[in-house]
Amino acid sequence: MEKNIFKCRMIIRLDDIAPNMNWKMMSKVKDLFKKYNIKPVIGVIPKNEDVELKTYPTCDFNFWDEIKDLKNQGWEIAMHGYQHLYEKECYKDYLGHGGKTEFANLPYEQQLKKINFAKNIFKENNIEIKSFFAPNHTFDKNTIKACKTSGINSIIDGYGIAPYHEDDVLFFPQLFYRLYVLPFGFQTLQIHLNNFNDDDFFRLSKFIEKNHRKIISFNEARSIYSDTLLNKTSKFLLEKILRFKRLFFK
């Protein structure tokens, strides 16, 4: 794939994939993605203990067989935390989000234990994990260190207009929480299917129909990383703008 950071490209990231979720909507979205040959990143919670998420229906099939099947179809399976339980409020995290966290500001040894427990669950189900994103976007340098120790080298989060290297891992920027296309550059489109209704699905369908040629796979996105001054500058500016927006326009 050409390494042109000005060309508009995106990956799709599905959050909160667990035995308890909106499986009816997941089935519809799977069919939509198959129609347009889209291979998203899915954030799987390896041991979901989130009380709110457990209110959703439990799948009537083997969850891990489903995840392995999606992986065999070319979907990227990412670790989305361990139990999706928020231990505390954090005020200093890697991306400056703040708020509830499963990882940020916890000791390294405690974070490493969580990551290893999570990775072992994937390993027991014959799924290799190389990518991670934290619940509520909150993690810190110890989280990154724990990921690297466990063989995870990609984080689907961050700022910028192209994937970039930082602290010896590859970040894939995730900037917005709605169906929005940048005029140029790379972005991650974040979707929470648990919150979707039929109107949301209709809007997603129209968005995919219009923009599917801009949507690439996770493996394709790996090849367009950029550590140029332009991407570093855009990362700095986007981070300042989005932090300001979150602070004053919540």
Secondary structure, DSSP 8 states (H G I E B T S, - for coil): ----TTS-EEEEEEEEESSBS-HHHHHHHHHHHHHTT---EEEE-TT---TTGGGS-B-SS-HHHHHHHHHHTT-EEEE--SS----EEES--TTS--EEESSTTS-HHHHHHHHHHHHHHHHHTT----EE--GGG---HHHHHHHHHTT--EES---SSS-EEETTEEE-----SSS---SSSEEEEEE-GGG--HHHHHHHHHHHHHHGGGB--HHHHHTT---SHHHHHHHHHHHHHHHHHHHH--
